[in-house]
Amino acid sequence: MAGILYIVPTPVGNLEDMTLRAVRVLREADLILAEDTRTTSVLLKHFDIHRPLQSHHKYNEHQTVELVKERILGGLNVALVSDAGTPGISDPGFLLARTCADEGIEVQTLPGATACIPAIVSSGLPCDRFVFEGFLPQKKGRQTLLLALAEESRTMIFYESPYRLVKTLEQFMQYFGAERRCSVAREISKLHEEHKRGTLAEVTAWFREHEPKGEIVIVVAGAQPVKPSKQKRYGRGEEETERP
């Protein structure tokens, strides 16, 4: 009988965000796949978890995914974790989940920590409809994507390195407009959590003067829908656009 692939979120900051179910699943797993075994070892030690650990990251997942699949088909229950947050969300996990699902293996994803949801909820921007863009392309396709997103009406969420934050905010001003509302969340769920809210111009100016550190989530308001021009009829078959 085949085993199960468990996709297990881990805290993005405060270790108290680890769920009871996540701790139980890791304690019962036959094998834990980790993005960085050193980082995960600290987590496992904190919760007194002693299970076999194997590296599984973006540089080796194409080589290891078939082997992991065969081990699950052989009856092992395998838990996948990333360094922080939910695997598959800007982290390794998609390829393994797809491979197992295609093979008919049960894939269970536990609810849990992720940085994007606290960032948008805390931003003060609409969160009933949003689009998650993760990390923007560094070079190829970046400008094309930004041009397309300039017309996006839903709230947008981006991940960014602190070293590239100011440059990215400057590009957002260029493509979205300096008065577009935004929020930059830093170090979510950690001791020095911080949220800077305002227009893109205001937030960019702040981070030009205050060097950003830690994990960054940028939330940007969507574009305002263009209202259709009002029209007024003048005589038979004639129209004239009504001026505001």
MIDOSE-1310 file (N, C-alpha, C; in nm, 2 decimals, decimal comma, always signed):
residues 244
magi	+0,08/-0,12/+0,00/+0,00/+0,00/+0,00/+0,09/+0,13/+0,00; +0,05/+0,22/-0,09/+0,13/+0,34/-0,10/+0,12/+0,43/+0,03; +0,22/+0,51/+0,05/+0,22/+0,60/+0,16/+0,15/+0,73/+0,12; +0,18/+0,83/+0,20/+0,12/+0,96/+0,18/+0,23/+1,07/+0,18
lyiv	+0,21/+1,17/+0,09/+0,29/+1,29/+0,09/+0,23/+1,39/+0,17; +0,29/+1,44/+0,28/+0,24/+1,55/+0,36/+0,32/+1,67/+0,33; +0,25/+1,78/+0,29/+0,32/+1,91/+0,27/+0,29/+1,99/+0,40; +0,40/+2,02/+0,47/+0,39/+2,08/+0,61/+0,44/+2,22/+0,62
ptpv	+0,36/+2,32/+0,64/+0,41/+2,45/+0,66/+0,49/+2,46/+0,79; +0,59/+2,55/+0,79/+0,66/+2,58/+0,91/+0,66/+2,73/+0,94; +0,69/+2,77/+1,06/+0,68/+2,91/+1,10/+0,77/+3,00/+1,01; +0,71/+3,12/+0,98/+0,79/+3,22/+0,90/+0,87/+3,30/+1,00
gnle	+0,84/+3,29/+1,13/+0,91/+3,37/+1,23/+0,90/+3,30/+1,37; +0,79/+3,33/+1,44/+0,77/+3,28/+1,57/+0,74/+3,13/+1,57; +0,82/+3,06/+1,65/+0,80/+2,91/+1,65/+0,67/+2,87/+1,71; +0,60/+2,96/+1,78/+0,47/+2,93/+1,84/+0,37/+2,92/+1,73
dmtl	+0,40/+2,96/+1,60/+0,30/+2,95/+1,49/+0,30/+2,80/+1,44; +0,38/+2,72/+1,48/+0,38/+2,58/+1,44/+0,25/+2,51/+1,50; +0,18/+2,44/+1,42/+0,05/+2,38/+1,46/+0,08/+2,25/+1,53; -0,02/+2,21/+1,61/-0,01/+2,08/+1,68/-0,01/+1,96/+1,58
ravr	-0,09/+1,98/+1,47/-0,09/+1,88/+1,37/+0,04/+1,86/+1,30; +0,10/+1,98/+1,27/+0,23/+1,97/+1,20/+0,33/+1,90/+1,28; +0,34/+1,93/+1,41/+0,43/+1,86/+1,49/+0,41/+1,71/+1,49; +0,28/+1,67/+1,50/+0,25/+1,53/+1,50/+0,29/+1,46/+1,37
vlre	+0,25/+1,52/+1,26/+0,29/+1,46/+1,13/+0,44/+1,44/+1,11; +0,52/+1,54/+1,15/+0,66/+1,53/+1,14/+0,71/+1,42/+1,24; +0,66/+1,41/+1,35/+0,70/+1,30/+1,44/+0,67/+1,16/+1,39; +0,56/+1,15/+1,31/+0,52/+1,02/+1,26/+0,57/+0,99/+1,12
adli	+0,63/+1,08/+1,05/+0,67/+1,06/+0,92/+0,79/+0,96/+0,91; +0,80/+0,88/+0,81/+0,91/+0,79/+0,79/+1,03/+0,87/+0,74; +1,01/+0,98/+0,67/+1,11/+1,06/+0,61/+1,07/+1,21/+0,60; +1,16/+1,30/+0,63/+1,13/+1,44/+0,62/+1,22/+1,50/+0,51
laed	+1,16/+1,56/+0,41/+1,23/+1,63/+0,31/+1,25/+1,78/+0,34; +1,37/+1,83/+0,34/+1,39/+1,97/+0,39/+1,46/+2,05/+0,28; +1,42/+2,18/+0,26/+1,49/+2,27/+0,17/+1,63/+2,29/+0,21; +1,65/+2,31/+0,34/+1,79/+2,32/+0,40/+1,79/+2,24/+0,53
trtt	+1,86/+2,13/+0,53/+1,86/+2,04/+0,65/+1,91/+2,11/+0,77; +2,00/+2,20/+0,76/+2,05/+2,28/+0,88/+1,94/+2,36/+0,94; +1,86/+2,43/+0,86/+1,75/+2,51/+0,91/+1,65/+2,42/+0,98; +1,61/+2,31/+0,91/+1,51/+2,22/+0,96/+1,55/+2,15/+1,08
svll	+1,68/+2,12/+1,09/+1,73/+2,05/+1,21/+1,71/+2,13/+1,34; +1,72/+2,27/+1,33/+1,69/+2,35/+1,44/+1,55/+2,34/+1,48; +1,46/+2,34/+1,39/+1,32/+2,33/+1,41/+1,28/+2,20/+1,48; +1,34/+2,09/+1,42/+1,31/+1,96/+1,48/+1,36/+1,94/+1,62
khfd	+1,48/+2,00/+1,64/+1,53/+1,99/+1,78/+1,45/+2,06/+1,88; +1,39/+2,18/+1,84/+1,31/+2,26/+1,93/+1,19/+2,18/+1,97; +1,13/+2,10/+1,88/+1,01/+2,03/+1,90/+1,04/+1,88/+1,94; +1,16/+1,85/+1,96/+1,20/+1,71/+2,00/+1,15/+1,61/+1,90
ihrp	+1,18/+1,64/+1,77/+1,14/+1,55/+1,67/+1,27/+1,48/+1,61; +1,26/+1,35/+1,61/+1,38/+1,27/+1,56/+1,34/+1,17/+1,45; +1,35/+1,22/+1,33/+1,31/+1,14/+1,21/+1,42/+1,16/+1,11; +1,43/+1,06/+1,01/+1,53/+1,08/+0,91/+1,51/+1,20/+0,82
lqsh	+1,62/+1,27/+0,79/+1,61/+1,40/+0,72/+1,68/+1,39/+0,59; +1,62/+1,44/+0,48/+1,69/+1,44/+0,35/+1,67/+1,57/+0,28; +1,77/+1,62/+0,21/+1,77/+1,74/+0,14/+1,68/+1,74/+0,01; +1,60/+1,84/+0,00/+1,51/+1,85/-0,12/+1,49/+1,99/-0,15
hkyn	+1,56/+2,05/-0,25/+1,56/+2,19/-0,28/+1,55/+2,21/-0,43; +1,55/+2,34/-0,48/+1,52/+2,37/-0,62/+1,64/+2,32/-0,71; +1,76/+2,30/-0,65/+1,87/+2,26/-0,73/+1,88/+2,11/-0,75; +1,81/+2,03/-0,66/+1,82/+1,88/-0,68/+1,68/+1,81/-0,70
ehqt	+1,57/+1,89/-0,69/+1,44/+1,83/-0,69/+1,41/+1,75/-0,82; +1,47/+1,80/-0,93/+1,44/+1,72/-1,06/+1,51/+1,59/-1,06; +1,62/+1,58/-0,98/+1,70/+1,45/-0,97/+1,64/+1,36/-0,87; +1,57/+1,41/-0,76/+1,53/+1,33/-0,65/+1,38/+1,30/-0,65
velv	+1,30/+1,37/-0,73/+1,16/+1,35/-0,73/+1,11/+1,21/-0,76; +1,17/+1,15/-0,86/+1,13/+1,01/-0,90/+1,16/+0,91/-0,79; +1,28/+0,93/-0,72/+1,32/+0,84/-0,61/+1,22/+0,86/-0,50; +1,19/+0,98/-0,46/+1,09/+1,00/-0,35/+0,96/+0,94/-0,39
keri	+0,91/+0,96/-0,51/+0,79/+0,90/-0,55/+0,79/+0,75/-0,53; +0,89/+0,68/-0,57/+0,90/+0,54/-0,56/+0,90/+0,50/-0,41; +0,97/+0,57/-0,33/+0,97/+0,54/-0,18/+0,83/+0,55/-0,12; +0,75/+0,65/-0,17/+0,61/+0,67/-0,12/+0,53/+0,55/-0,17
lggl	+0,55/+0,52/-0,30/+0,47/+0,40/-0,36/+0,51/+0,28/-0,28; +0,63/+0,27/-0,23/+0,67/+0,15/-0,15/+0,61/+0,15/-0,01; +0,54/+0,26/+0,03/+0,48/+0,25/+0,16/+0,52/+0,36/+0,26; +0,62/+0,44/+0,23/+0,67/+0,54/+0,32/+0,58/+0,66/+0,32
nval	+0,56/+0,71/+0,44/+0,49/+0,84/+0,46/+0,60/+0,95/+0,46; +0,59/+1,04/+0,37/+0,70/+1,15/+0,36/+0,64/+1,28/+0,38; +0,71/+1,36/+0,46/+0,67/+1,50/+0,49/+0,77/+1,60/+0,43; +0,71/+1,69/+0,35/+0,80/+1,80/+0,29/+0,78/+1,93/+0,36
vsda	+0,90/+1,99/+0,40/+0,90/+2,12/+0,46/+0,99/+2,21/+0,38; +0,97/+2,34/+0,39/+1,07/+2,44/+0,34/+1,13/+2,51/+0,46; +1,22/+2,61/+0,43/+1,28/+2,68/+0,54/+1,18/+2,75/+0,63; +1,08/+2,81/+0,56/+0,98/+2,89/+0,63/+0,85/+2,90/+0,55
gtpg	+0,74/+2,88/+0,61/+0,61/+2,90/+0,53/+0,57/+2,77/+0,47; +0,48/+2,78/+0,37/+0,42/+2,66/+0,30/+0,50/+2,62/+0,18; +0,55/+2,50/+0,17/+0,62/+2,45/+0,05/+0,53/+2,47/-0,07; +0,60/+2,51/-0,18/+0,52/+2,53/-0,31/+0,49/+2,68/-0,33
isdp	+0,49/+2,76/-0,23/+0,46/+2,90/-0,24/+0,60/+2,98/-0,24; +0,65/+3,00/-0,37/+0,78/+3,06/-0,39/+0,89/+2,97/-0,32; +0,87/+2,84/-0,30/+0,96/+2,75/-0,25/+0,94/+2,61/-0,32; +1,04/+2,52/-0,31/+1,02/+2,39/-0,37/+0,90/+2,32/-0,32
gfll	+0,84/+2,24/-0,40/+0,72/+2,17/-0,36/+0,62/+2,13/-0,47; +0,61/+2,22/-0,57/+0,52/+2,20/-0,67/+0,55/+2,08/-0,75; +0,67/+2,06/-0,79/+0,71/+1,94/-0,88/+0,68/+1,81/-0,81; +0,71/+1,80/-0,68/+0,69/+1,67/-0,61/+0,54/+1,65/-0,59
artc	+0,46/+1,76/-0,56/+0,32/+1,74/-0,54/+0,25/+1,70/-0,67; +0,29/+1,76/-0,78/+0,24/+1,72/-0,91/+0,27/+1,58/-0,95; +0,40/+1,54/-0,93/+0,44/+1,41/-0,96/+0,36/+1,30/-0,88; +0,34/+1,33/-0,75/+0,27/+1,23/-0,67/+0,12/+1,23/-0,71
adeg	+0,06/+1,35/-0,73/-0,08/+1,35/-0,77/-0,10/+1,28/-0,90; -0,01/+1,30/-1,00/-0,03/+1,23/-1,12/-0,02/+1,08/-1,11; +0,06/+1,03/-1,01/+0,08/+0,89/-0,98/-0,04/+0,83/-0,90; -0,13/+0,92/-0,85/-0,24/+0,87/-0,77/-0,21/+0,86/-0,62
ievq	-0,09/+0,91/-0,58/-0,05/+0,92/-0,44/-0,13/+1,02/-0,37; -0,18/+0,99/-0,25/-0,25/+1,09/-0,17/-0,15/+1,20/-0,13; -0,20/+1,33/-0,15/-0,12/+1,44/-0,11/-0,20/+1,52/-0,01; -0,15/+1,54/+0,11/-0,22/+1,61/+0,21/-0,14/+1,74/+0,24
tlpg	-0,20/+1,86/+0,22/-0,13/+1,98/+0,26/-0,20/+2,04/+0,38; -0,11/+2,05/+0,49/-0,16/+2,11/+0,61/-0,18/+2,26/+0,60; -0,29/+2,31/+0,66/-0,30/+2,46/+0,67/-0,19/+2,51/+0,76; -0,14/+2,63/+0,74/-0,04/+2,68/+0,83/+0,02/+2,81/+0,78
atac	+0,14/+2,84/+0,83/+0,21/+2,97/+0,81/+0,24/+3,00/+0,67; +0,22/+3,12/+0,63/+0,27/+3,18/+0,50/+0,28/+3,33/+0,52; +0,37/+3,39/+0,45/+0,39/+3,54/+0,48/+0,29/+3,62/+0,40; +0,24/+3,58/+0,29/+0,16/+3,67/+0,21/+0,02/+3,70/+0,27
ipai	-0,04/+3,61/+0,34/-0,17/+3,64/+0,39/-0,17/+3,74/+0,51; -0,08/+3,72/+0,61/-0,07/+3,83/+0,71/-0,04/+3,97/+0,65; +0,05/+3,97/+0,55/+0,09/+4,09/+0,49/-0,03/+4,17/+0,42; -0,12/+4,10/+0,35/-0,23/+4,16/+0,28/-0,34/+4,20/+0,38
vssg	-0,36/+4,12/+0,48/-0,46/+4,15/+0,58/-0,43/+4,27/+0,66; -0,30/+4,28/+0,69/-0,25/+4,39/+0,77/-0,23/+4,52/+0,69; -0,23/+4,51/+0,56/-0,20/+4,63/+0,48/-0,30/+4,74/+0,48; -0,43/+4,70/+0,51/-0,53/+4,80/+0,50/-0,59/+4,81/+0,36
lpcd	-0,53/+4,73/+0,26/-0,58/+4,73/+0,12/-0,68/+4,62/+0,11; -0,77/+4,63/+0,00/-0,87/+4,53/-0,02/-0,81/+4,39/-0,03; -0,87/+4,30/+0,05/-0,81/+4,16/+0,04/-0,92/+4,06/+0,01; -1,03/+4,11/-0,05/-1,14/+4,01/-0,09/-1,10/+3,95/-0,22
rfvf	-1,02/+4,02/-0,31/-0,97/+3,97/-0,43/-0,83/+4,02/-0,45; -0,74/+3,92/-0,47/-0,60/+3,96/-0,48/-0,52/+3,86/-0,58; -0,41/+3,90/-0,62/-0,32/+3,82/-0,71/-0,18/+3,81/-0,64; -0,13/+3,69/-0,63/+0,00/+3,66/-0,57/+0,10/+3,65/-0,69
egfl	+0,20/+3,74/-0,69/+0,30/+3,73/-0,80/+0,43/+3,68/-0,75; +0,45/+3,67/-0,62/+0,58/+3,61/-0,57/+0,69/+3,70/-0,61; +0,81/+3,64/-0,64/+0,92/+3,72/-0,68/+0,91/+3,75/-0,83; +0,93/+3,87/-0,87/+0,93/+3,91/-1,01/+1,05/+3,86/-1,08
pqkk	+1,05/+3,84/-1,21/+1,17/+3,80/-1,29/+1,27/+3,90/-1,27; +1,40/+3,86/-1,26/+1,51/+3,95/-1,24/+1,54/+4,03/-1,37; +1,53/+3,97/-1,48/+1,57/+4,03/-1,61/+1,46/+4,01/-1,71; +1,47/+3,89/-1,78/+1,38/+3,86/-1,89/+1,24/+3,86/-1,85
grqt	+1,15/+3,94/-1,91/+1,01/+3,94/-1,89/+0,96/+4,03/-1,78; +1,06/+4,09/-1,71/+1,02/+4,18/-1,59/+0,94/+4,30/-1,64; +0,99/+4,37/-1,74/+0,92/+4,49/-1,78/+0,78/+4,46/-1,85; +0,78/+4,35/-1,92/+0,65/+4,31/-1,98/+0,55/+4,28/-1,88
llla	+0,59/+4,21/-1,77/+0,50/+4,17/-1,66/+0,45/+4,30/-1,59; +0,54/+4,39/-1,56/+0,50/+4,51/-1,49/+0,41/+4,60/-1,57; +0,43/+4,60/-1,70/+0,34/+4,67/-1,79/+0,20/+4,61/-1,78; +0,19/+4,48/-1,78/+0,06/+4,41/-1,78/-0,01/+4,43/-1,64
laee	+0,07/+4,43/-1,53/+0,02/+4,45/-1,40/-0,03/+4,59/-1,37; +0,02/+4,69/-1,45/-0,03/+4,82/-1,43/-0,18/+4,84/-1,45; -0,24/+4,74/-1,52/-0,39/+4,75/-1,54/-0,46/+4,65/-1,45; -0,39/+4,58/-1,36/-0,45/+4,48/-1,27/-0,53/+4,55/-1,17
srtm	-0,66/+4,51/-1,15/-0,75/+4,58/-1,06/-0,75/+4,52/-0,92; -0,70/+4,39/-0,91/-0,69/+4,33/-0,78/-0,57/+4,37/-0,70; -0,58/+4,36/-0,57/-0,46/+4,39/-0,49/-0,35/+4,29/-0,52; -0,22/+4,34/-0,53/-0,11/+4,25/-0,58/-0,01/+4,23/-0,46
ifye	+0,04/+4,11/-0,45/+0,13/+4,07/-0,35/+0,26/+4,03/-0,42; +0,37/+4,08/-0,37/+0,51/+4,04/-0,42/+0,60/+4,01/-0,30; +0,69/+3,92/-0,33/+0,80/+3,89/-0,24/+0,93/+3,97/-0,29; +1,01/+4,01/-0,21/+1,13/+4,08/-0,25/+1,24/+4,07/-0,15
spyr	+1,37/+4,07/-0,20/+1,49/+4,08/-0,12/+1,50/+4,22/-0,06; +1,55/+4,24/+0,06/+1,58/+4,37/+0,11/+1,68/+4,45/+0,03; +1,77/+4,38/-0,04/+1,87/+4,44/-0,12/+1,82/+4,50/-0,25; +1,70/+4,45/-0,29/+1,64/+4,50/-0,42/+1,51/+4,58/-0,40
lvkt	+1,47/+4,60/-0,27/+1,35/+4,66/-0,24/+1,33/+4,80/-0,30; +1,43/+4,89/-0,28/+1,41/+5,02/-0,32/+1,40/+5,03/-0,48; +1,49/+4,95/-0,54/+1,48/+4,95/-0,69/+1,34/+4,90/-0,74; +1,29/+4,80/-0,67/+1,16/+4,75/-0,71/+1,05/+4,85/-0,69
leqf	+1,05/+4,92/-0,57/+0,95/+5,02/-0,55/+0,96/+5,14/-0,65; +1,08/+5,17/-0,69/+1,10/+5,27/-0,79/+1,04/+5,23/-0,92; +1,05/+5,10/-0,96/+0,99/+5,05/-1,08/+0,84/+5,05/-1,07; +0,79/+5,02/-0,95/+0,64/+5,02/-0,93/+0,59/+5,17/-0,95
mqyf	+0,67/+5,27/-0,90/+0,62/+5,40/-0,92/+0,62/+5,44/-1,07; +0,72/+5,39/-1,14/+0,73/+5,41/-1,29/+0,61/+5,35/-1,36; +0,57/+5,23/-1,33/+0,47/+5,16/-1,40/+0,33/+5,18/-1,34; +0,32/+5,19/-1,21/+0,19/+5,20/-1,14/+0,15/+5,34/-1,11
gaer	+0,24/+5,43/-1,10/+0,22/+5,57/-1,06/+0,26/+5,59/-0,91; +0,32/+5,71/-0,88/+0,37/+5,74/-0,75/+0,26/+5,74/-0,64; +0,14/+5,77/-0,68/+0,03/+5,78/-0,58/-0,04/+5,65/-0,55; +0,00/+5,55/-0,62/-0,07/+5,42/-0,59/-0,04/+5,38/-0,44
rcsv	-0,14/+5,33/-0,37/-0,12/+5,29/-0,23/-0,05/+5,16/-0,22; +0,03/+5,14/-0,11/+0,10/+5,02/-0,10/+0,14/+5,00/+0,05; +0,18/+4,88/+0,08/+0,23/+4,85/+0,22/+0,35/+4,75/+0,20; +0,45/+4,78/+0,28/+0,57/+4,69/+0,28/+0,58/+4,63/+0,42
arei	+0,56/+4,50/+0,42/+0,57/+4,42/+0,55/+0,71/+4,36/+0,56; +0,77/+4,38/+0,68/+0,90/+4,33/+0,70/+0,91/+4,24/+0,83; +0,97/+4,12/+0,82/+0,99/+4,03/+0,93/+0,86/+3,99/+1,00; +0,77/+3,94/+0,92/+0,64/+3,90/+0,97/+0,65/+3,79/+1,07
sklh	+0,58/+3,81/+1,18/+0,58/+3,71/+1,29/+0,71/+3,70/+1,37; +0,80/+3,80/+1,34/+0,93/+3,80/+1,41/+0,93/+3,92/+1,51; +1,04/+3,92/+1,59/+1,05/+4,02/+1,70/+1,04/+4,17/+1,64; +1,10/+4,19/+1,53/+1,10/+4,33/+1,47/+1,01/+4,35/+1,35
eehk	+0,89/+4,28/+1,36/+0,79/+4,30/+1,25/+0,76/+4,45/+1,23; +0,74/+4,48/+1,11/+0,72/+4,62/+1,08/+0,63/+4,63/+0,95; +0,54/+4,73/+0,95/+0,46/+4,76/+0,83/+0,47/+4,91/+0,80; +0,51/+4,94/+0,68/+0,51/+5,08/+0,63/+0,41/+5,09/+0,52
rgtl	+0,31/+5,18/+0,55/+0,20/+5,20/+0,46/+0,20/+5,34/+0,40; +0,14/+5,36/+0,28/+0,13/+5,49/+0,22/+0,13/+5,48/+0,07; +0,16/+5,59/+0,00/+0,17/+5,59/-0,14/+0,31/+5,52/-0,18; +0,32/+5,48/-0,30/+0,45/+5,43/-0,34/+0,56/+5,53/-0,32
aevt	+0,53/+5,66/-0,35/+0,63/+5,76/-0,33/+0,67/+5,78/-0,19; +0,58/+5,77/-0,10/+0,61/+5,79/+0,05/+0,69/+5,67/+0,10; +0,65/+5,55/+0,06/+0,71/+5,43/+0,12/+0,85/+5,42/+0,06; +0,87/+5,45/-0,07/+1,00/+5,45/-0,13/+1,09/+5,55/-0,07
awfr	+1,04/+5,66/-0,04/+1,13/+5,77/+0,03/+1,17/+5,72/+0,17; +1,08/+5,65/+0,24/+1,12/+5,60/+0,37/+1,23/+5,50/+0,36; +1,22/+5,40/+0,27/+1,33/+5,30/+0,26/+1,46/+5,35/+0,19; +1,45/+5,46/+0,12/+1,58/+5,52/+0,08/+1,66/+5,57/+0,20
ehep	+1,59/+5,61/+0,30/+1,65/+5,67/+0,42/+1,67/+5,57/+0,53; +1,60/+5,45/+0,53/+1,61/+5,35/+0,63/+1,64/+5,22/+0,56; +1,76/+5,17/+0,57/+1,80/+5,04/+0,51/+1,71/+4,93/+0,55; +1,64/+4,86/+0,45/+1,55/+4,75/+0,49/+1,63/+4,62/+0,52
kgei	+1,58/+4,54/+0,61/+1,64/+4,42/+0,65/+1,54/+4,31/+0,67; +1,58/+4,19/+0,65/+1,48/+4,08/+0,67/+1,40/+4,04/+0,55; +1,30/+3,96/+0,58/+1,21/+3,91/+0,47/+1,11/+4,02/+0,44; +1,08/+4,04/+0,31/+1,00/+4,15/+0,27/+0,88/+4,10/+0,19
vivv	+0,76/+4,15/+0,22/+0,64/+4,13/+0,14/+0,59/+4,27/+0,10; +0,57/+4,29/-0,03/+0,51/+4,42/-0,08/+0,36/+4,40/-0,12; +0,28/+4,48/-0,08/+0,13/+4,47/-0,12/+0,10/+4,60/-0,18; +0,05/+4,59/-0,31/+0,02/+4,71/-0,39/-0,13/+4,71/-0,43
agaq	-0,19/+4,83/-0,41/-0,33/+4,84/-0,45/-0,35/+4,82/-0,60; -0,46/+4,76/-0,64/-0,49/+4,74/-0,78/-0,53/+4,88/-0,85; -0,53/+4,87/-0,98/-0,56/+4,99/-1,05/-0,71/+5,02/-1,04; -0,75/+5,15/-1,04/-0,89/+5,19/-1,03/-0,95/+5,16/-1,17
pvkp	-1,07/+5,10/-1,17/-1,13/+5,07/-1,30/-1,17/+5,20/-1,37; -1,15/+5,21/-1,50/-1,18/+5,32/-1,58/-1,33/+5,33/-1,60; -1,39/+5,44/-1,55/-1,53/+5,46/-1,57/-1,57/+5,49/-1,71; -1,67/+5,43/-1,76/-1,71/+5,46/-1,90/-1,76/+5,61/-1,91
skqk	-1,73/+5,68/-2,01/-1,78/+5,82/-2,03/-1,93/+5,82/-2,04; -1,99/+5,92/-1,97/-2,13/+5,94/-1,98/-2,16/+6,00/-2,12; -2,27/+5,96/-2,18/-2,31/+6,01/-2,31/-2,45/+6,07/-2,30; -2,47/+6,17/-2,38/-2,60/+6,24/-2,38/-2,65/+6,25/-2,52
rygr	-2,77/+6,22/-2,55/-2,83/+6,22/-2,68/-2,87/+6,37/-2,72; -2,84/+6,41/-2,84/-2,88/+6,53/-2,89/-2,95/+6,51/-3,03; -3,08/+6,51/-3,02/-3,15/+6,50/-3,15/-3,15/+6,35/-3,20; -3,20/+6,33/-3,31/-3,21/+6,20/-3,37/-3,08/+6,14/-3,42
geee	-3,04/+6,03/-3,36/-2,91/+5,97/-3,41/-2,79/+6,04/-3,38; -2,79/+6,14/-3,29/-2,67/+6,21/-3,26/-2,63/+6,19/-3,12; -2,50/+6,18/-3,09/-2,45/+6,16/-2,95/-2,33/+6,26/-2,93; -2,32/+6,30/-2,81/-2,21/+6,39/-2,77/-2,16/+6,35/-2,63
terp	-2,04/+6,33/-2,61/-1,98/+6,29/-2,48/-2,01/+6,40/-2,38; -2,07/+6,37/-2,27/-2,10/+6,47/-2,17/-1,97/+6,51/-2,09; -1,94/+6,63/-2,08/-1,82/+6,68/-2,01/-1,85/+6,68/-1,86; -1,75/+6,64/-1,78/-1,77/+6,64/-1,64/-1,79/+6,78/-1,59
